[in-house]
Amino acid sequence: MEAMNIWHTIGKMPSTNVRIAVSLLLILATGIRVLVSWTAPPWEWLAFLGVLSGLDAAQFHGKRLTYQKDAKTETNGNGG
């Protein structure tokens, strides 16, 4: 029964928000690591963070495009 609740929760999660939060946490953790160790992270890691952030932005933009009204549709105030 508990497994069903976990899958239900995962299914209802706002995936874009979770992706963006994970990316921001990884960037923050990388920044903290740099400040603590005073060493630069490998460029591969920075490229990974850049790609991950780019995918997040693309997903956010793509989901918002589906919610825009059609510019050609005109309403007369009566819903039609």
JORA-V705686 format. One record per backbone hydrogen bond with DSSP energy under -1.0 kcal/mol. NH is the residue of the N-H (numbers start at 1). CO is the residue of the C=O. If there is no record, write none. Layout:
# JORA-V705686
NH,CO  NH,CO
This chain:
# JORA-V705686
5,1  6,2  7,3  8,4  9,5  10,6  11,7  12,8  15,13  18,14  19,15  20,16  21,17  22,18  23,19  24,20  25,21  26,22  27,23  28,24  29,25  30,26  31,27  32,28  33,29  34,30  35,31  36,32  37,33  38,34  46,42  47,43  48,44  49,45  50,46  51,47  52,48  53,49  54,50  55,51  56,52  57,53  58,54  59,55  60,56  61,57  62,58  63,59  64,60  65,61  67,64  73,70
